[in-house]
Amino acid sequence: MHDKVFYQNTFKNNQMRPLYVVNNFGQTNHLILRMLRDLGIDAKMIPNETPPDEVREGCRGIILGGG
């Protein structure tokens, strides 16, 4: 019972957060970001020097761009 409530709350909280595309200076970073936005997914590109704590608190998932 508790697992179900935890999952539902986590899902609701994560819906409001964007996916982060980590810019590792590859050629496809902008294409990945555009594809996500075209699918209606809130996404944001971040530098690969972003501190882990900031990433952990600010997104629902990460995609590592090329590089």
C-alpha positions in Angstrom: 0.0 0.0 0.0 2.7 2.5 0.9 4.7 1.7 -2.3 1.7 2.6 -4.4 1.2 6.0 -2.6 4.9 6.7 -2.9 4.9 6.0 -6.6 1.8 8.1 -7.3 3.3 11.1 -5.4 6.6 10.7 -7.1 4.9 10.6 -10.5 2.9 13.7 -9.8 5.9 15.6 -8.5 8.0 14.6 -11.5 5.4 15.6 -14.1 6.0 19.2 -13.4 9.8 19.0 -13.8 11.6 19.0 -17.1 13.9 16.5 -18.6 17.5 17.7 -18.8 19.6 17.2 -21.9 23.2 17.4 -20.7 25.3 19.2 -23.3 28.5 17.2 -23.9 29.3 19.2 -27.0 28.0 16.7 -29.4 26.3 17.6 -32.7 22.9 16.1 -31.8 22.1 17.9 -28.6 19.9 20.5 -30.2 18.2 17.8 -32.3 17.4 15.8 -29.2 16.0 18.9 -27.4 13.9 19.8 -30.4 12.5 16.3 -30.7 11.5 16.2 -27.1 9.8 19.6 -27.4 8.0 18.5 -30.6 6.6 15.6 -28.6 5.3 18.0 -26.0 7.9 17.0 -23.4 9.2 19.8 -21.3 13.0 19.7 -21.7 15.9 22.0 -21.0 19.6 21.9 -22.0 22.1 22.2 -19.3 25.9 22.4 -19.3 27.9 19.3 -18.4 29.5 21.3 -15.5 26.1 21.6 -13.7 26.5 20.3 -10.1 24.9 16.9 -9.4 22.7 18.4 -6.5 21.2 20.9 -8.9 20.5 18.3 -11.4 18.9 15.9 -8.9 16.6 18.5 -7.5 15.5 20.2 -10.8 14.5 17.5 -13.2 12.6 14.2 -13.7 15.3 12.6 -15.8 18.4 13.2 -17.8 19.6 12.5 -21.3 23.3 12.5 -21.9 23.9 14.2 -25.3 26.7 13.1 -27.6 30.3 14.0 -27.0 
